[in-house]
């Protein structure tokens, strides 16, 4: 615990205060990551149709080539990557969260 007269940033970075704000940071990171990973339109706006991401590739497999099995496999791959990254975030922040 920091001293009563400590700088506000020092009090916010103390282990006791971190137990309060870390769950909110973790939730925000999971929400932002899941929205960014499932983005379909943003890559077209930012890089044009030539830039492929996994979500645009899945859409192309379904709409352009009619290859549903490959689209399903790519969707499962995207799901596994997202679950792995979110589990990693939870494991990284686990020691900082209240018991």
Backbone as CSV, one residue per row, in Angstrom:
resi,resn,N_x,N_y,N_z,CA_x,CA_y,CA_z,C_x,C_y,C_z
1,UNK,0.848,-1.173,0.000,0.000,0.000,0.000,0.892,1.235,0.000
2,UNK,0.512,2.234,-0.762,1.328,3.440,-0.859,1.043,4.360,0.322
3,UNK,1.953,5.295,0.523,1.838,6.238,1.636,0.656,7.180,1.410
4,UNK,0.048,7.692,2.499,-1.109,8.572,2.348,-0.838,9.821,1.522
5,UNK,0.376,10.340,1.568,0.689,11.553,0.835,1.319,11.287,-0.519
6,UNK,1.245,10.068,-0.991,1.896,9.697,-2.258,1.164,10.332,-3.441
7,UNK,1.866,10.409,-4.540,1.311,10.947,-5.781,0.122,10.081,-6.222
8,UNK,-0.923,10.678,-6.828,-2.087,9.886,-7.241,-1.751,8.738,-8.186
9,UNK,-0.760,8.920,-9.052,-0.369,7.827,-9.961,0.242,6.669,-9.185
10,UNK,0.970,6.986,-8.131,1.560,5.933,-7.304,0.469,5.157,-6.577
11,UNK,-0.573,5.862,-6.138,-1.680,5.171,-5.477,-2.451,4.312,-6.468
12,UNK,-2.622,4.764,-7.711,-3.365,3.994,-8.709,-2.594,2.766,-9.161
13,UNK,-1.259,2.820,-9.074,-0.431,1.697,-9.510,-0.125,0.728,-8.375
14,UNK,-0.599,1.006,-7.185,-0.315,0.110,-6.066,-1.045,-1.219,-6.271
15,UNK,-0.522,-2.303,-5.690,-1.174,-3.614,-5.866,-2.613,-3.646,-5.368
16,UNK,-2.908,-2.887,-4.317,-4.279,-2.875,-3.816,-5.230,-2.215,-4.807
17,UNK,-4.806,-1.128,-5.426,-5.648,-0.446,-6.395,-5.751,-1.248,-7.685
18,UNK,-4.695,-1.972,-8.037,-4.719,-2.759,-9.269,-5.781,-3.848,-9.201
19,UNK,-6.045,-4.349,-8.021,-7.077,-5.382,-7.883,-8.466,-4.842,-8.230
20,UNK,-8.620,-3.534,-8.188,-9.911,-2.926,-8.508,-10.048,-2.675,-10.003
21,UNK,-9.010,-2.140,-10.658,-9.162,-1.738,-12.059,-8.747,-2.799,-13.061
22,UNK,-8.017,-3.830,-12.648,-7.574,-4.860,-13.596,-8.746,-5.636,-14.213
23,UNK,-9.798,-6.014,-13.472,-10.903,-6.708,-14.132,-11.562,-5.877,-15.236
24,UNK,-11.644,-4.577,-15.058,-12.202,-3.716,-16.098,-11.309,-3.641,-17.322
25,UNK,-10.006,-3.581,-17.103,-9.063,-3.566,-18.219,-9.122,-4.895,-18.963
26,UNK,-9.227,-5.987,-18.223,-9.320,-7.303,-18.846,-10.598,-7.418,-19.686
27,UNK,-11.708,-6.992,-19.158,-12.963,-7.055,-19.905,-12.901,-6.189,-21.163
28,UNK,-12.336,-4.998,-21.034,-12.212,-4.116,-22.196,-11.297,-4.724,-23.253
29,UNK,-10.202,-5.353,-22.837,-9.286,-5.980,-23.792,-9.959,-7.126,-24.533
30,UNK,-10.751,-7.919,-23.830,-11.458,-9.030,-24.475,-12.490,-8.510,-25.464
31,UNK,-13.228,-7.483,-25.104,-14.240,-6.930,-26.008,-13.591,-6.330,-27.242
32,UNK,-12.547,-5.550,-27.058,-11.877,-4.916,-28.203,-11.244,-5.971,-29.103
33,UNK,-10.610,-6.982,-28.514,-9.982,-8.021,-29.329,-11.023,-8.794,-30.124
34,UNK,-12.134,-9.160,-29.500,-13.138,-9.936,-30.221,-13.784,-9.122,-31.341
35,UNK,-14.004,-7.835,-31.120,-14.548,-6.996,-32.192,-13.548,-6.813,-33.322
36,UNK,-12.271,-6.652,-32.977,-11.247,-6.470,-34.012,-11.023,-7.753,-34.799
37,UNK,-11.060,-8.899,-34.131,-10.817,-10.166,-34.820,-11.976,-10.536,-35.737
38,UNK,-13.164,-10.112,-35.404,-14.315,-10.474,-36.226,-14.699,-9.378,-37.215
39,UNK,-13.864,-8.386,-37.364,-14.158,-7.277,-38.268,-14.160,-7.754,-39.721
40,UNK,-15.185,-7.391,-40.452,-15.313,-7.810,-41.849,-15.192,-6.620,-42.799
41,UNK,-15.742,-5.493,-42.430,-15.778,-4.338,-43.323,-14.526,-3.470,-43.208
42,UNK,-13.968,-3.325,-42.022,-12.821,-2.427,-41.821,-11.633,-2.713,-42.727
43,UNK,-11.251,-3.972,-42.967,-10.116,-4.188,-43.876,-10.362,-3.665,-45.285
44,UNK,-11.599,-3.694,-45.743,-11.915,-3.154,-47.067,-11.751,-1.639,-47.093
45,UNK,-12.125,-0.983,-46.013,-11.983,0.468,-45.949,-10.518,0.883,-45.829
46,UNK,-9.748,0.135,-45.043,-8.376,0.532,-44.760,-7.387,0.104,-45.838
47,UNK,-7.524,-1.129,-46.328,-6.520,-1.623,-47.258,-7.032,-1.973,-48.631
48,UNK,-8.312,-1.828,-48.846,-8.876,-2.202,-50.130,-9.219,-3.681,-50.151
49,UNK,-9.825,-4.116,-51.228,-10.273,-5.497,-51.331,-9.110,-6.460,-51.537
50,UNK,-7.942,-5.960,-51.908,-6.798,-6.838,-52.150,-6.209,-7.377,-50.847
51,UNK,-6.384,-6.659,-49.746,-5.858,-7.107,-48.460,-6.788,-8.166,-47.873
52,UNK,-6.249,-9.333,-47.563,-7.063,-10.418,-47.026,-6.807,-10.591,-45.532
53,UNK,-7.867,-10.673,-44.788,-7.807,-11.086,-43.395,-8.594,-12.384,-43.307
54,UNK,-8.561,-13.024,-42.161,-9.243,-14.306,-42.045,-10.754,-14.158,-42.224
55,UNK,-11.324,-13.069,-41.724,-12.767,-12.889,-41.875,-13.148,-12.616,-43.326
56,UNK,-12.368,-11.816,-44.037,-12.689,-11.578,-45.451,-12.428,-12.824,-46.276
57,UNK,-11.453,-13.627,-45.870,-11.189,-14.880,-46.567,-12.350,-15.853,-46.394
58,UNK,-12.921,-15.908,-45.213,-14.090,-16.763,-44.977,-15.253,-16.299,-45.843
59,UNK,-15.482,-14.987,-45.902,-16.544,-14.467,-46.765,-16.298,-14.772,-48.228
60,UNK,-15.054,-14.703,-48.658,-14.738,-15.018,-50.044,-14.950,-16.500,-50.335
61,UNK,-14.594,-17.366,-49.387,-14.821,-18.801,-49.577,-16.299,-19.103,-49.762
62,UNK,-17.151,-18.401,-49.036,-18.582,-18.677,-49.115,-19.209,-18.013,-50.339
63,UNK,-18.930,-16.734,-50.545,-19.640,-15.973,-51.573,-19.055,-16.112,-52.981
64,UNK,-17.746,-16.237,-53.097,-17.120,-16.241,-54.421,-16.839,-17.650,-54.931
65,UNK,-16.297,-18.505,-54.083,-15.899,-19.833,-54.558,-16.872,-20.935,-54.157
66,UNK,-17.856,-20.627,-53.344,-18.859,-21.599,-52.882,-18.204,-22.812,-52.230
67,UNK,-17.129,-22.574,-51.485,-16.398,-23.647,-50.826,-16.738,-23.616,-49.337
68,UNK,-17.887,-24.154,-48.981,-18.354,-24.120,-47.594,-17.481,-24.913,-46.633
69,UNK,-16.970,-26.104,-47.008,-16.113,-26.818,-46.053,-14.842,-26.045,-45.686
70,UNK,-14.227,-25.405,-46.657,-13.034,-24.618,-46.363,-13.386,-23.386,-45.524
71,UNK,-14.525,-22.774,-45.796,-14.981,-21.641,-44.989,-15.239,-22.074,-43.552
72,UNK,-15.832,-23.249,-43.374,-16.061,-23.770,-42.028,-14.769,-24.041,-41.292
73,UNK,-13.787,-24.607,-41.999,-12.483,-24.871,-41.377,-11.794,-23.567,-40.987
74,UNK,-11.873,-22.556,-41.842,-11.268,-21.264,-41.521,-11.987,-20.602,-40.349
75,UNK,-13.306,-20.760,-40.269,-14.062,-20.190,-39.152,-13.690,-20.879,-37.840
76,UNK,-13.500,-22.201,-37.878,-13.075,-22.925,-36.676,-11.673,-22.471,-36.266
77,UNK,-10.793,-22.256,-37.247,-9.449,-21.757,-36.951,-9.513,-20.386,-36.288
78,UNK,-10.348,-19.497,-36.815,-10.519,-18.170,-36.210,-11.044,-18.290,-34.783
79,UNK,-11.997,-19.182,-34.566,-12.554,-19.385,-33.235,-11.489,-19.897,-32.265
80,UNK,-10.668,-20.849,-32.704,-9.616,-21.384,-31.838,-8.562,-20.330,-31.504
81,UNK,-8.206,-19.509,-32.475,-7.240,-18.439,-32.218,-7.812,-17.437,-31.216
82,UNK,-9.078,-17.088,-31.371,-9.697,-16.134,-30.444,-9.791,-16.711,-29.034
83,UNK,-10.173,-17.979,-28.904,-10.267,-18.604,-27.581,-8.894,-18.675,-26.929
84,UNK,-7.869,-19.018,-27.706,-6.513,-19.095,-27.162,-6.032,-17.728,-26.685
85,UNK,-6.271,-16.698,-27.474,-5.836,-15.347,-27.073,-6.593,-14.857,-25.852
86,UNK,-7.889,-15.124,-25.774,-8.660,-14.685,-24.611,-8.257,-15.457,-23.362
87,UNK,-7.980,-16.754,-23.504,-7.509,-17.527,-22.352,-6.146,-17.010,-21.893
88,UNK,-5.310,-16.611,-22.838,-4.019,-16.020,-22.478,-4.182,-14.723,-21.712
89,UNK,-5.125,-13.882,-22.142,-5.389,-12.631,-21.412,-5.859,-12.908,-19.990
90,UNK,-6.732,-13.887,-19.842,-7.233,-14.223,-18.507,-6.094,-14.739,-17.629
91,UNK,-5.226,-15.588,-18.186,-4.113,-16.118,-17.394,-3.096,-15.039,-17.026
92,UNK,-2.896,-14.072,-17.908,-1.951,-12.994,-17.616,-2.482,-12.103,-16.499
93,UNK,-3.777,-11.793,-16.540,-4.358,-10.893,-15.548,-4.827,-11.613,-14.278
94,UNK,-4.848,-12.937,-14.259,-5.375,-13.682,-13.113,-4.692,-13.309,-11.788
95,UNK,-3.369,-13.181,-11.725,-2.751,-12.860,-10.426,-3.120,-11.471,-9.897
96,UNK,-3.577,-10.583,-10.755,-3.875,-9.223,-10.326,-5.317,-9.013,-9.895
97,UNK,-6.164,-10.024,-10.072,-7.590,-9.881,-9.762,-7.852,-10.360,-8.340
98,UNK,-8.823,-9.720,-7.705,-9.203,-10.078,-6.346,-9.561,-11.556,-6.247
99,UNK,-9.271,-12.187,-5.115,-9.673,-13.606,-4.930,-11.156,-13.738,-4.750
